[in-house]
């Protein structure tokens, strides 16, 4: 993969790295998992096949991998109650709603672009803003660097 393709699409290992992390951390603790704003559903497929999860993609985009569960709609925090775990690998405009979902369910959030607010924020400042939101709302969390390339490989993992 060329450097330009990698910048456009990211490290292709990110899906396996996130799936492996989720399996290691949550298998046996969570059954119903939502892949929020997961694009075509590659992470959804990996979690369904590699882990013992019932995984569903929530994304308004219509083109997805054949055979996966897909809720063709925008994610809102009030959907969180149905799931045991929510995952957002670079969830773009679902970022704030996914962070709000951490008030009721565990969330693995790997932010990419600043869809948090209108302030100009780099990745470090974006992570700090999410951490501050969690602290203000008494959400326990930890930061975990996942095993794929890029500055946007840090997960904020919340607990209930």
N, C-alpha and C positions, 0 to 999 in steps of 0.2 A: 504494500500500500504506500503510495507516495505521501510526502509530508503534507501536501495540499489536501489530499483526500482525508488524511488523519485529522487535520484541523477542521474540515467540514463535517466529518462524521464521527470523530473521536476514536478512541482506542477500541478496536473490535472485541478485546478481551473484557470490556466493562460488563457485558451481560453475564458472562460466566462468573466473573469476580463477585458481582452482586448476588447472583443465584447461590454461589457457594457460601457466601457470608450468611445469607438468609437461612439456608439449610442448616448450617452449623449452629446458628444462634436460635432459630425458632422451630425447627422440626420437632414435633412432639408437643410443642407449646401453642402452636397456631395451626388451624386447618384451613379456614377460609381467608384467602389473601387477595387483595386488590392491587393491581399494577396500575397506578394512576398516571394518566397522560403518557402511557407507554408506547405511543406510536403504533407500529405495525404488530406489536405483541411478542417480540422475540423473548423478552424476559418472562412474560406470561407463559410462553411455551416451555422455556427451560425449567421454571419452577414447577410446572405441572408434570413434566417428564422426569426430572431429576429428584424432586422432593415429594414428600407425601402431602401435597397441598391441593386444595381445590382453588385454582387461581383464575381470576377474571380481570380482563383489561377494561378499564374505564377511560374512554377517549372518544371525543366527538368525530375524529377523522374516520372516514368510511373504509379505508383500505387496510385490511389486517391479514395476518397469516390465517390460512384456512384451518378450521377445526378448533380454534380457541374460543373460550367464552368471551363475549364482547358486549359491554354496555355502551351503546353508541350515544353518549351524552357527555356533557361537561361534569366534572367532579365537583361536588359541594360537600362541605364538612358534615352535613346531616346524613350523608350516605355511610359514614364511618361505622355506625353502630352495627351494621350487618356483618362486618368483617372482623376477624381476629387480629389482622395485621394489614397495614397499608404501606406501599412502597412507591416512592417517587424518584426514579432515576432521571434526573434532569427534567423535572415536570413542568417547566416553563410557566404558563399562566395559571396552572393549578397550584402553584407554590404556596400561596397564602392559605388557601382552603385546606391544603394538605397539612400545613402546620397547625391550623385550627383543629383538625381531626385528632391531633396528638393530645388534645384535652380529654378524649374519651377512649382512644385506642392506641396501641403502640404503632409508631411510624418509623420507617427507615427513609430518611430524606437526604438525597444527594442533589443539592441545588446546583444550577448551572448559571443561568442568566438572572439578572435582577428583575424579577416580576414581583418583588416584595412591596415596593412603593415607588414613588416618583424620584427619589433621591438617586444621585449617581453613586453607585457602589461597585467596588471591585469584589472579587470572590471572598476575600478575608472579611470585608465589611458586611457582606451579605450574610455570611455565617454568623457573625457577631449579632446582627439584627435578629436572626432567628433564635439564637441562644438567649438573647435578652427577652424576646417574646415568651419563650419557654420559662425562663426564670420568673417573669412577672406573673405567669399563670401557674406557677408551682409544678411544672412538668419536669420530671427527672429525665436526664438525657446524658449521653456521652458522645464524644466525637471519635470516629474511627476512620483511619486512612485505609481505603480499599486498594486491592492489588491490581490496579491498572494505571496507565500513564495519564498524566495531565494534572493540572492544578485543581481540577474540579472532580476529584476522586474522594472527597471527604464526606462521610455520611454523618448526619446527626441522628442518632438512634434514641427515640424516646421510649419511656416505660410508663406503665400505669401503676 
